[in-house]
Amino acid sequence: MKKNIIIMLVFSQIILISAVFIASSVALSSQHQLFNNLTFYKPDLNSNLISSSTPSLLGKWKLDFTPNGIDISADGRYFVSVEQDFCNVTLFDRNSRRWFYDMGSYVSYYDVAISADGQYIVSGDDQKNLTLFNQAGFLDNFTLGTAVRAVAISQNGLYFVAGEQSGNINLLNRSNPNPNKINFMWSYDTGGVVNSVDISESGELIVAGDSDGNVTYFSKNGTIIWEHNPGTGQVSSVAISAVDSYIVSGQRSSNNLTLFNSTGYVWNYTAGDWISSVGISQDGQYIVAGGNDNNVTLFWQNGTKIWEYDTGNDVRDVAISADGQFVVAGDINHNITLFNRNGFMWNYTTGYSVTNVAISADGQYFVATTISDHYVYLFGPRQPSQPNPLLLLLGMQQPGDQLIIIFLIIGLIIGISAAAVIIFLVLKKRE
């Protein structure tokens, strides 16, 4: 009898050792086969990975109605969207929706802008409101004369400009002594619907483009520095650099891309169809344009074309990083496309037309909206996640080492269970 018990116990230990050995082998095999091709990721808030690798989708949020504008803070930590068709202003961070604000029924938002540090937001809507928000939500609103079609905010969030349906350009700021209230400064009537506005990072200079084809350049005190009509057709988009005050505009009908400086006209380029969106780097050295000729085109400040890329369909929006290193574009062929100074880098295909894009100052994060399924997308760099402290303690520093622990535990459970069953049967037999 004792001999049989010993044999049973030895047999059970063989089962236990075999189970652990097999489990470990499977785990190691799985690690080599699976984790050579798969990495666990988490968002990296400081890395510069997009320069050397492709970006990744960090988040995707569904809105209630059609998005009509988007903007992102300089560091890419915060971004904000507005919706038309009676809905919301929504602030996001890289992980979640922080808040949304609903002005009420029958309010359609036209445009939105966020300060460089993400602390202040302004929006314009069809109910004549310019509305101010901060990280916590609503602060104040100011009622203008007609629908607010375009807005921009200075880098420090102190000044904002609003362009109206009536043709008025308005400069406002956060008032003293209460920085959470809007203070009206001045207004100027351009005569045409204001489609696009921009403001220098200091708030000292303002530019506007209107439906009569005018590009108007102002100082902070409301003085017109110059006004030009670079061609027939309404101005669809304007942008201003931070250094040396270079201004770029894009037009419909005449299809003109025009560069100006502080004294006026510099050069002009005629595209194959109307230009829907333009952007300029902080130093004014790089200019980007996109439009209905399907092309995204990057230029030097002297007018030389660096590259041109055919997206295959109308380009709805473009944005350029502060240093001009990266460009992002959205088109009605459902593509979000990333470029660098050498040209095409990467694209992502959504389910519907991409209507709005924005990019962080360093180009590492960018956002986009789609029109029919109402999504907001966030893209950016990722890095491998930090190992679990338990894995480090066990000398296992790769994410796949977690499988080894799992299979070892399973093997031990199987072996111990088998030994217990055998011992139970032996004892039962002795009874």
C-alpha positions as a Markdown table, in Angstrom:
| # | Residue | x | y | z |
|---|---|---|---|---|
| 1 | Met | 0.0 | 0.0 | 0.0 |
| 2 | Lys | 2.8 | 2.4 | 1.0 |
| 3 | Lys | 4.5 | 1.6 | -2.3 |
| 4 | Asn | 1.4 | 2.5 | -4.2 |
| 5 | Ile | 1.0 | 5.8 | -2.3 |
| 6 | Ile | 4.6 | 6.7 | -3.1 |
| 7 | Ile | 4.1 | 5.9 | -6.8 |
| 8 | Met | 1.0 | 8.1 | -6.8 |
| 9 | Leu | 2.8 | 11.0 | -5.2 |
| 10 | Val | 5.7 | 10.7 | -7.5 |
| 11 | Phe | 3.3 | 10.6 | -10.5 |
| 12 | Ser | 1.5 | 13.6 | -9.2 |
| 13 | Gln | 4.8 | 15.6 | -9.0 |
| 14 | Ile | 5.7 | 14.6 | -12.5 |
| 15 | Ile | 2.3 | 15.9 | -13.6 |
| 16 | Leu | 2.9 | 19.2 | -11.7 |
| 17 | Ile | 6.4 | 19.7 | -13.1 |
| 18 | Ser | 5.3 | 18.8 | -16.6 |
| 19 | Ala | 2.4 | 21.2 | -16.4 |
| 20 | Val | 4.6 | 24.1 | -15.3 |
| 21 | Phe | 7.2 | 23.2 | -18.0 |
| 22 | Ile | 4.6 | 23.1 | -20.7 |
| 23 | Ala | 2.9 | 26.3 | -19.5 |
| 24 | Ser | 6.3 | 28.1 | -19.4 |
| 25 | Ser | 7.2 | 26.9 | -22.9 |
| 26 | Val | 3.8 | 28.1 | -24.3 |
| 27 | Ala | 4.2 | 31.4 | -22.6 |
| 28 | Leu | 7.7 | 32.0 | -24.0 |
| 29 | Ser | 6.6 | 30.9 | -27.4 |
| 30 | Ser | 3.6 | 33.2 | -27.2 |
| 31 | Gln | 5.8 | 36.1 | -26.1 |
| 32 | His | 8.2 | 35.6 | -29.1 |
| 33 | Gln | 5.4 | 35.2 | -31.6 |
| 34 | Leu | 2.9 | 37.8 | -30.3 |
| 35 | Phe | 5.0 | 40.5 | -28.7 |
| 36 | Asn | 7.4 | 40.8 | -31.6 |
| 37 | Asn | 4.5 | 42.4 | -33.5 |
| 38 | Leu | 2.5 | 44.0 | -30.7 |
| 39 | Thr | 3.4 | 46.8 | -28.2 |
| 40 | Phe | 1.3 | 48.0 | -25.3 |
| 41 | Tyr | 1.0 | 51.8 | -25.6 |
| 42 | Lys | 0.0 | 54.8 | -23.6 |
| 43 | Pro | -0.1 | 58.5 | -24.7 |
| 44 | Asp | 3.2 | 60.3 | -24.3 |
| 45 | Leu | 2.8 | 63.9 | -23.2 |
| 46 | Asn | 6.4 | 65.0 | -24.0 |
| 47 | Ser | 7.9 | 62.9 | -26.8 |
| 48 | Asn | 8.6 | 63.9 | -30.3 |
| 49 | Leu | 7.8 | 60.6 | -32.0 |
| 50 | Ile | 5.9 | 61.9 | -35.0 |
| 51 | Ser | 9.1 | 63.2 | -36.4 |
| 52 | Ser | 10.3 | 59.6 | -36.9 |
| 53 | Ser | 7.2 | 57.5 | -36.9 |
| 54 | Thr | 3.5 | 57.5 | -37.8 |
| 55 | Pro | 1.0 | 59.0 | -35.4 |
| 56 | Ser | -1.7 | 57.0 | -33.7 |
| 57 | Leu | -5.4 | 57.5 | -33.0 |
| 58 | Leu | -5.5 | 58.6 | -29.3 |
| 59 | Gly | -9.2 | 59.2 | -29.0 |
| 60 | Lys | -12.5 | 59.4 | -30.9 |
| 61 | Trp | -15.7 | 61.1 | -29.5 |
| 62 | Lys | -19.1 | 61.3 | -31.0 |
| 63 | Leu | -20.9 | 64.6 | -31.0 |
| 64 | Asp | -24.7 | 65.2 | -31.0 |
| 65 | Phe | -24.8 | 67.2 | -34.2 |
| 66 | Thr | -22.6 | 68.4 | -37.1 |
| 67 | Pro | -19.3 | 69.8 | -36.0 |
| 68 | Asn | -18.6 | 73.3 | -37.5 |
| 69 | Gly | -15.2 | 74.2 | -36.1 |
| 70 | Ile | -12.3 | 72.9 | -34.0 |
| 71 | Asp | -9.2 | 74.3 | -32.4 |
| 72 | Ile | -6.3 | 72.9 | -30.2 |
| 73 | Ser | -4.0 | 74.4 | -27.6 |
| 74 | Ala | -0.3 | 75.0 | -28.4 |
| 75 | Asp | 0.8 | 71.9 | -26.4 |
| 76 | Gly | -2.1 | 69.7 | -27.7 |
| 77 | Arg | -3.4 | 69.1 | -24.2 |
| 78 | Tyr | -6.8 | 70.7 | -24.8 |
| 79 | Phe | -9.1 | 71.0 | -27.9 |
| 80 | Val | -12.5 | 72.4 | -28.4 |
| 81 | Ser | -15.3 | 71.9 | -31.0 |
| 82 | Val | -18.5 | 73.6 | -31.8 |
| 83 | Glu | -21.6 | 72.2 | -33.4 |
| 84 | Gln | -24.3 | 73.6 | -35.7 |
| 85 | Asp | -27.9 | 72.6 | -35.6 |
| 86 | Phe | -28.9 | 73.7 | -32.0 |
| 87 | Cys | -26.0 | 72.3 | -30.0 |
| 88 | Asn | -22.8 | 72.5 | -28.0 |
| 89 | Val | -19.4 | 73.9 | -27.4 |
| 90 | Thr | -17.3 | 71.0 | -26.0 |
| 91 | Leu | -13.9 | 71.1 | -24.3 |
| 92 | Phe | -11.8 | 68.0 | -24.4 |
| 93 | Asp | -8.5 | 66.9 | -23.0 |
| 94 | Arg | -6.4 | 64.0 | -24.4 |
| 95 | Asn | -8.4 | 61.5 | -22.3 |
| 96 | Ser | -12.0 | 62.7 | -22.1 |
| 97 | Arg | -14.7 | 65.3 | -22.6 |
| 98 | Arg | -14.2 | 67.8 | -19.9 |
| 99 | Trp | -17.5 | 69.8 | -20.4 |
| 100 | Phe | -20.0 | 70.9 | -22.9 |
| 101 | Tyr | -22.1 | 74.0 | -23.0 |
| 102 | Asp | -25.5 | 74.3 | -24.7 |
| 103 | Met | -26.7 | 77.8 | -25.5 |
| 104 | Gly | -30.2 | 76.4 | -26.0 |
| 105 | Ser | -32.5 | 75.6 | -28.9 |
| 106 | Tyr | -32.0 | 77.1 | -32.3 |
| 107 | Val | -28.5 | 78.2 | -31.7 |
| 108 | Ser | -26.0 | 77.2 | -34.4 |
| 109 | Tyr | -22.3 | 77.8 | -33.8 |
| 110 | Tyr | -20.1 | 79.0 | -36.6 |
| 111 | Asp | -16.6 | 79.1 | -35.2 |
| 112 | Val | -14.4 | 78.6 | -32.1 |
| 113 | Ala | -10.9 | 79.4 | -30.9 |
| 114 | Ile | -8.7 | 78.5 | -27.9 |
| 115 | Ser | -5.8 | 80.3 | -26.3 |
| 116 | Ala | -2.3 | 78.9 | -26.6 |
| 117 | Asp | -2.4 | 77.6 | -23.0 |
| 118 | Gly | -5.9 | 76.2 | -23.4 |
| 119 | Gln | -7.2 | 78.4 | -20.5 |
| 120 | Tyr | -9.6 | 80.5 | -22.5 |
| 121 | Ile | -12.1 | 79.8 | -25.4 |
| 122 | Val | -14.3 | 82.0 | -27.5 |
| 123 | Ser | -17.1 | 80.9 | -29.8 |
| 124 | Gly | -19.4 | 82.7 | -32.3 |
| 125 | Asp | -23.0 | 81.7 | -33.1 |
| 126 | Asp | -25.9 | 82.7 | -35.3 |
| 127 | Gln | -27.7 | 84.4 | -32.4 |
| 128 | Lys | -25.2 | 87.2 | -32.4 |
| 129 | Asn | -23.3 | 85.9 | -29.4 |
| 130 | Leu | -19.6 | 86.0 | -28.7 |
| 131 | Thr | -19.2 | 83.7 | -25.8 |
| 132 | Leu | -16.2 | 83.4 | -23.4 |
| 133 | Phe | -15.2 | 80.2 | -21.5 |
| 134 | Asn | -12.4 | 78.9 | -19.4 |
| 135 | Gln | -11.4 | 75.5 | -18.2 |
| 136 | Ala | -14.3 | 75.3 | -15.8 |
| 137 | Gly | -17.0 | 76.4 | -18.4 |
| 138 | Phe | -19.0 | 79.4 | -19.2 |
| 139 | Leu | -17.8 | 82.9 | -18.2 |
| 140 | Asp | -19.6 | 85.6 | -20.2 |
| 141 | Asn | -21.1 | 86.4 | -23.5 |
| 142 | Phe | -21.4 | 89.6 | -25.5 |
| 143 | Thr | -24.2 | 90.3 | -28.0 |
| 144 | Leu | -23.2 | 91.8 | -31.3 |
| 145 | Gly | -25.3 | 93.2 | -34.2 |
| 146 | Thr | -25.6 | 90.1 | -36.4 |
| 147 | Ala | -24.5 | 86.4 | -36.5 |
| 148 | Val | -20.8 | 85.9 | -35.6 |
| 149 | Arg | -19.3 | 84.0 | -38.5 |
| 150 | Ala | -15.6 | 83.9 | -37.5 |
| 151 | Val | -13.6 | 84.3 | -34.3 |
| 152 | Ala | -9.9 | 84.3 | -33.2 |
| 153 | Ile | -8.1 | 84.7 | -29.9 |
| 154 | Ser | -4.6 | 86.0 | -29.0 |
| 155 | Gln | -2.1 | 83.6 | -27.6 |
| 156 | Asn | -2.5 | 84.9 | -24.1 |
| 157 | Gly | -6.3 | 84.8 | -24.2 |
| 158 | Leu | -6.6 | 88.5 | -23.5 |
| 159 | Tyr | -7.9 | 89.7 | -26.9 |
| 160 | Phe | -10.4 | 88.3 | -29.3 |
| 161 | Val | -11.8 | 89.3 | -32.7 |
| 162 | Ala | -15.2 | 88.5 | -34.1 |
| 163 | Gly | -16.3 | 88.8 | -37.7 |
| 164 | Glu | -20.1 | 89.3 | -38.4 |
| 165 | Gln | -22.6 | 88.5 | -41.1 |
| 166 | Ser | -23.1 | 92.2 | -41.5 |
| 167 | Gly | -19.5 | 92.9 | -42.3 |
| 168 | Asn | -18.4 | 94.2 | -38.9 |
| 169 | Ile | -15.0 | 93.4 | -37.5 |
| 170 | Asn | -15.0 | 93.7 | -33.7 |
| 171 | Leu | -12.1 | 93.7 | -31.3 |
| 172 | Leu | -12.9 | 92.7 | -27.7 |
| 173 | Asn | -10.9 | 91.8 | -24.6 |
| 174 | Arg | -11.2 | 90.4 | -21.1 |
| 175 | Ser | -12.0 | 93.5 | -19.1 |
| 176 | Asn | -10.1 | 95.0 | -16.2 |
| 177 | Pro | -10.5 | 94.6 | -13.2 |
| 178 | Asn | -12.7 | 91.5 | -13.9 |
| 179 | Pro | -10.8 | 89.2 | -16.4 |
| 180 | Asn | -13.8 | 86.9 | -16.7 |
| 181 | Lys | -15.9 | 89.6 | -18.4 |
| 182 | Ile | -15.9 | 90.7 | -22.1 |
| 183 | Asn | -15.1 | 94.3 | -22.8 |
| 184 | Phe | -16.0 | 95.8 | -26.2 |
| 185 | Met | -13.1 | 97.8 | -27.8 |
| 186 | Trp | -14.1 | 98.9 | -31.3 |
| 187 | Ser | -15.8 | 97.8 | -34.6 |
| 188 | Tyr | -15.3 | 98.5 | -38.3 |
| 189 | Asp | -17.7 | 97.7 | -41.2 |
| 190 | Thr | -16.0 | 96.0 | -44.1 |
| 191 | Gly | -19.2 | 96.0 | -46.2 |
| 192 | Gly | -19.2 | 92.2 | -46.9 |
| 193 | Val | -19.8 | 89.1 | -44.8 |
| 194 | Val | -16.7 | 88.4 | -42.8 |
| 195 | Asn | -15.7 | 84.8 | -43.5 |
| 196 | Ser | -12.4 | 84.6 | -41.7 |
| 197 | Val | -10.4 | 86.5 | -39.1 |
| 198 | Asp | -7.0 | 86.0 | -37.3 |
| 199 | Ile | -5.1 | 87.9 | -34.6 |
| 200 | Ser | -1.4 | 88.0 | -33.9 |
| 201 | Glu | -0.1 | 86.2 | -30.8 |
| 202 | Ser | 0.2 | 89.5 | -28.9 |
| 203 | Gly | -3.2 | 90.8 | -30.0 |
| 204 | Glu | -1.6 | 93.8 | -31.6 |
| 205 | Leu | -2.5 | 93.1 | -35.2 |
| 206 | Ile | -5.8 | 91.8 | -36.8 |
| 207 | Val | -6.7 | 90.6 | -40.2 |
| 208 | Ala | -10.0 | 89.8 | -41.8 |
| 209 | Gly | -11.3 | 88.5 | -45.1 |
| 210 | Asp | -14.8 | 89.2 | -46.4 |
| 211 | Ser | -17.3 | 88.1 | -49.1 |
| 212 | Asp | -16.5 | 91.2 | -51.2 |
| 213 | Gly | -12.9 | 90.0 | -51.7 |
| 214 | Asn | -11.3 | 92.4 | -49.3 |
| 215 | Val | -8.4 | 91.6 | -47.0 |
| 216 | Thr | -8.2 | 94.2 | -44.2 |
| 217 | Tyr | -5.3 | 94.7 | -41.8 |
| 218 | Phe | -5.8 | 96.5 | -38.6 |
| 219 | Ser | -3.8 | 97.6 | -35.6 |
| 220 | Lys | -5.1 | 97.0 | -32.1 |
| 221 | Asn | -6.4 | 100.5 | -31.8 |
| 222 | Gly | -8.7 | 100.0 | -34.8 |
| 223 | Thr | -6.5 | 101.9 | -37.4 |
| 224 | Ile | -6.6 | 100.3 | -40.9 |
| 225 | Ile | -3.0 | 99.7 | -41.9 |
| 226 | Trp | -4.0 | 98.6 | -45.4 |
| 227 | Glu | -6.8 | 97.0 | -47.3 |
| 228 | His | -6.4 | 95.0 | -50.5 |
| 229 | Asn | -8.7 | 93.2 | -52.9 |
| 230 | Pro | -6.4 | 90.5 | -54.4 |
| 231 | Gly | -8.9 | 89.2 | -57.0 |
| 232 | Thr | -12.6 | 88.5 | -57.7 |
| 233 | Gly | -14.6 | 86.3 | -55.4 |
| 234 | Gln | -14.9 | 86.1 | -51.6 |
| 235 | Val | -12.0 | 85.6 | -49.3 |
| 236 | Ser | -12.6 | 82.2 | -47.7 |
| 237 | Ser | -9.6 | 82.1 | -45.3 |
| 238 | Val | -6.9 | 84.3 | -43.8 |
| 239 | Ala | -4.0 | 83.7 | -41.4 |
| 240 | Ile | -1.2 | 85.9 | -39.9 |
| 241 | Ser | 2.3 | 85.0 | -38.7 |
| 242 | Ala | 3.7 | 85.9 | -35.4 |
| 243 | Val | 7.0 | 87.3 | -36.7 |
| 244 | Asp | 7.3 | 90.2 | -39.2 |
| 245 | Ser | 3.5 | 90.2 | -39.7 |
| 246 | Tyr | 3.1 | 88.1 | -42.9 |
| 247 | Ile | -0.5 | 87.5 | -43.9 |
| 248 | Val | -1.9 | 84.9 | -46.3 |
| 249 | Ser | -5.3 | 84.8 | -47.9 |
| 250 | Gly | -7.2 | 82.3 | -50.0 |
| 251 | Gln | -10.1 | 83.2 | -52.4 |
| 252 | Arg | -12.9 | 81.6 | -54.3 |
| 253 | Ser | -13.7 | 82.4 | -58.0 |
| 254 | Ser | -10.3 | 83.9 | -58.7 |
| 255 | Asn | -8.7 | 81.0 | -56.9 |
| 256 | Asn | -5.9 | 83.2 | -55.6 |
| 257 | Leu | -3.5 | 82.5 | -52.8 |
| 258 | Thr | -1.9 | 85.9 | -51.8 |
| 259 | Leu | 0.9 | 86.8 | -49.5 |
| 260 | Phe | 1.1 | 90.2 | -47.8 |
| 261 | Asn | 3.5 | 91.8 | -45.3 |
| 262 | Ser | 3.1 | 94.8 | -43.1 |
| 263 | Thr | 3.2 | 97.2 | -46.1 |
| 264 | Gly | 0.9 | 95.2 | -48.4 |
| 265 | Tyr | 1.0 | 92.9 | -51.4 |
| 266 | Val | 4.0 | 90.5 | -51.9 |
| 267 | Trp | 3.0 | 87.8 | -54.3 |
| 268 | Asn | 0.1 | 85.8 | -55.7 |
| 269 | Tyr | -0.5 | 82.2 | -56.9 |
| 270 | Thr | -3.5 | 81.0 | -58.8 |
| 271 | Ala | -4.7 | 77.5 | -58.0 |
| 272 | Gly | -6.8 | 75.2 | -60.2 |
| 273 | Asp | -10.0 | 75.9 | -58.3 |
| 274 | Trp | -11.1 | 77.9 | -55.3 |
| 275 | Ile | -9.0 | 77.9 | -52.2 |
| 276 | Ser | -10.9 | 76.9 | -49.1 |
| 277 | Ser | -8.2 | 77.1 | -46.4 |
| 278 | Val | -4.8 | 78.6 | -45.7 |
| 279 | Gly | -2.2 | 78.6 | -43.0 |
| 280 | Ile | 1.2 | 80.1 | -42.2 |
| 281 | Ser | 4.1 | 79.2 | -39.9 |
| 282 | Gln | 4.9 | 81.4 | -36.9 |
| 283 | Asp | 7.9 | 82.9 | -38.7 |
| 284 | Gly | 6.1 | 83.4 | -42.0 |
| 285 | Gln | 8.5 | 81.2 | -43.8 |
| 286 | Tyr | 6.0 | 78.5 | -44.8 |
| 287 | Ile | 2.6 | 78.9 | -46.3 |
| 288 | Val | 0.0 | 76.1 | -46.9 |
| 289 | Ala | -3.2 | 76.1 | -49.0 |
| 290 | Gly | -5.9 | 73.6 | -49.7 |
| 291 | Gly | -8.9 | 73.8 | -51.9 |
| 292 | Asn | -11.3 | 72.4 | -54.5 |
| 293 | Asp | -8.6 | 71.5 | -57.0 |
| 294 | Asn | -7.9 | 68.5 | -54.6 |
| 295 | Asn | -4.5 | 69.8 | -53.8 |
| 296 | Val | -2.6 | 70.6 | -50.6 |
| 297 | Thr | 0.4 | 72.8 | -51.5 |
| 298 | Leu | 3.3 | 74.1 | -49.4 |
| 299 | Phe | 5.2 | 77.2 | -50.4 |
| 300 | Trp | 8.3 | 79.1 | -49.3 |
| 301 | Gln | 7.8 | 82.7 | -48.2 |
| 302 | Asn | 9.3 | 83.8 | -51.6 |
| 303 | Gly | 6.5 | 82.0 | -53.5 |
| 304 | Thr | 8.4 | 78.9 | -54.5 |
| 305 | Lys | 6.3 | 75.8 | -54.4 |
| 306 | Ile | 8.0 | 73.2 | -52.2 |
| 307 | Trp | 5.5 | 70.4 | -52.9 |
| 308 | Glu | 2.0 | 69.7 | -54.0 |
| 309 | Tyr | -0.1 | 66.7 | -53.1 |
| 310 | Asp | -3.3 | 65.5 | -54.8 |
| 311 | Thr | -5.7 | 64.1 | -52.2 |
| 312 | Gly | -8.2 | 62.9 | -54.8 |
| 313 | Asn | -11.0 | 65.2 | -53.8 |
| 314 | Asp | -11.9 | 68.7 | -52.4 |
| 315 | Val | -9.7 | 69.8 | -49.5 |
| 316 | Arg | -11.9 | 71.4 | -46.8 |
| 317 | Asp | -9.3 | 72.5 | -44.2 |
| 318 | Val | -5.6 | 72.7 | -43.6 |
| 319 | Ala | -3.4 | 73.6 | -40.6 |
| 320 | Ile | 0.3 | 74.1 | -40.1 |
| 321 | Ser | 2.5 | 73.8 | -37.0 |
| 322 | Ala | 4.2 | 76.9 | -35.6 |
| 323 | Asp | 7.6 | 75.9 | -37.0 |
| 324 | Gly | 6.2 | 74.9 | -40.4 |
| 325 | Gln | 7.4 | 71.3 | -39.9 |
| 326 | Phe | 4.0 | 69.6 | -40.2 |
| 327 | Val | 0.8 | 70.2 | -42.1 |
| 328 | Val | -2.5 | 68.4 | -41.6 |
| 329 | Ala | -5.4 | 68.4 | -44.1 |
| 330 | Gly | -9.0 | 67.1 | -44.2 |
| 331 | Asp | -10.8 | 66.3 | -47.4 |
| 332 | Ile | -14.3 | 65.2 | -48.5 |
| 333 | Asn | -12.8 | 61.9 | -49.6 |
| 334 | His | -12.8 | 61.0 | -45.9 |
| 335 | Asn | -9.0 | 61.4 | -45.4 |
| 336 | Ile | -7.0 | 63.1 | -42.6 |
| 337 | Thr | -3.6 | 63.5 | -44.1 |
| 338 | Leu | -0.3 | 64.4 | -42.4 |
| 339 | Phe | 2.7 | 66.0 | -44.2 |
| 340 | Asn | 6.1 | 67.3 | -43.4 |
| 341 | Arg | 8.3 | 69.7 | -45.3 |
| 342 | Asn | 9.2 | 66.8 | -47.7 |
| 343 | Gly | 5.6 | 66.0 | -48.5 |
| 344 | Phe | 3.2 | 63.1 | -47.7 |
| 345 | Met | 3.8 | 61.2 | -44.4 |
| 346 | Trp | 0.6 | 59.4 | -43.5 |
| 347 | Asn | -3.1 | 59.4 | -43.8 |
| 348 | Tyr | -6.2 | 58.0 | -41.9 |
| 349 | Thr | -9.5 | 57.2 | -43.6 |
| 350 | Thr | -12.6 | 58.0 | -41.7 |
| 351 | Gly | -16.2 | 57.1 | -42.6 |
| 352 | Tyr | -17.2 | 60.5 | -43.8 |
| 353 | Ser | -16.0 | 63.9 | -45.1 |
| 354 | Val | -13.4 | 65.6 | -43.0 |
| 355 | Thr | -14.5 | 69.3 | -42.5 |
| 356 | Asn | -12.2 | 70.8 | -39.9 |
| 357 | Val | -8.6 | 70.2 | -38.7 |
| 358 | Ala | -6.2 | 71.8 | -36.2 |
| 359 | Ile | -2.6 | 71.1 | -35.1 |
| 360 | Ser | -0.6 | 71.8 | -32.0 |
| 361 | Ala | 2.3 | 74.3 | -32.1 |
| 362 | Asp | 4.9 | 71.5 | -32.2 |
| 363 | Gly | 2.9 | 69.4 | -34.7 |
| 364 | Gln | 2.8 | 66.4 | -32.4 |
| 365 | Tyr | -1.0 | 66.4 | -31.8 |
| 366 | Phe | -3.8 | 67.2 | -34.3 |
| 367 | Val | -7.5 | 66.9 | -34.3 |
| 368 | Ala | -10.2 | 66.6 | -37.0 |
| 369 | Thr | -14.0 | 66.5 | -37.3 |
| 370 | Thr | -16.2 | 64.5 | -39.7 |
| 371 | Ile | -19.5 | 65.9 | -41.0 |
| 372 | Ser | -22.0 | 63.1 | -41.2 |
| 373 | Asp | -21.2 | 60.8 | -38.4 |
| 374 | His | -20.3 | 63.8 | -36.1 |
| 375 | Tyr | -17.0 | 62.5 | -34.7 |
| 376 | Val | -14.0 | 64.3 | -33.2 |
| 377 | Tyr | -10.6 | 62.6 | -33.7 |
| 378 | Leu | -7.4 | 63.1 | -31.8 |
| 379 | Phe | -4.1 | 61.9 | -33.1 |
| 380 | Gly | -0.6 | 62.0 | -31.6 |
| 381 | Pro | 2.6 | 60.2 | -30.6 |
| 382 | Arg | 2.6 | 57.1 | -28.4 |
| 383 | Gln | 5.4 | 55.3 | -26.5 |
| 384 | Pro | 5.6 | 51.9 | -24.9 |
| 385 | Ser | 4.0 | 51.8 | -21.5 |
| 386 | Gln | 6.1 | 51.4 | -18.3 |
| 387 | Pro | 6.5 | 47.8 | -17.0 |
| 388 | Asn | 4.4 | 46.7 | -14.1 |
| 389 | Pro | 6.5 | 47.1 | -10.8 |
| 390 | Leu | 5.8 | 43.4 | -10.1 |
| 391 | Leu | 7.4 | 42.4 | -13.4 |
| 392 | Leu | 10.4 | 44.5 | -12.6 |
| 393 | Leu | 10.7 | 42.8 | -9.2 |
| 394 | Leu | 10.7 | 39.4 | -10.9 |
| 395 | Gly | 13.2 | 40.5 | -13.5 |
| 396 | Met | 10.6 | 40.6 | -16.2 |
| 397 | Gln | 10.7 | 43.9 | -18.0 |
| 398 | Gln | 8.8 | 43.2 | -21.2 |
| 399 | Pro | 5.0 | 43.5 | -21.5 |
| 400 | Gly | 4.8 | 40.0 | -22.8 |
| 401 | Asp | 6.3 | 38.7 | -19.5 |
| 402 | Gln | 2.9 | 39.0 | -18.0 |
| 403 | Leu | 1.9 | 35.9 | -20.1 |
| 404 | Ile | 4.6 | 33.9 | -18.4 |
| 405 | Ile | 3.2 | 34.6 | -15.0 |
| 406 | Ile | -0.3 | 33.8 | -16.1 |
| 407 | Phe | 0.7 | 30.4 | -17.6 |
| 408 | Leu | 2.9 | 29.5 | -14.6 |
| 409 | Ile | -0.1 | 30.1 | -12.3 |
| 410 | Ile | -2.3 | 28.0 | -14.6 |
| 411 | Gly | 0.3 | 25.3 | -14.6 |
| 412 | Leu | 0.7 | 25.3 | -10.8 |
| 413 | Ile | -3.1 | 25.1 | -10.4 |
| 414 | Ile | -3.4 | 22.1 | -12.8 |
| 415 | Gly | -0.5 | 20.3 | -11.1 |
| 416 | Ile | -1.7 | 20.9 | -7.6 |
| 417 | Ser | -5.2 | 19.9 | -8.5 |
| 418 | Ala | -4.0 | 16.7 | -10.1 |
| 419 | Ala | -1.9 | 15.8 | -7.0 |
| 420 | Ala | -4.9 | 16.6 | -4.7 |
| 421 | Val | -7.2 | 14.3 | -6.7 |
| 422 | Ile | -4.7 | 11.4 | -6.6 |
| 423 | Ile | -4.1 | 11.7 | -2.9 |
| 424 | Phe | -7.8 | 11.9 | -2.3 |
| 425 | Leu | -8.4 | 8.7 | -4.3 |
| 426 | Val | -5.6 | 6.9 | -2.4 |
| 427 | Leu | -6.9 | 7.9 | 1.0 |
| 428 | Lys | -10.4 | 6.9 | -0.1 |
| 429 | Lys | -9.2 | 3.5 | -1.2 |
| 430 | Arg | -7.5 | 3.0 | 2.2 |
| 431 | Glu | -10.8 | 3.5 | 3.9 |
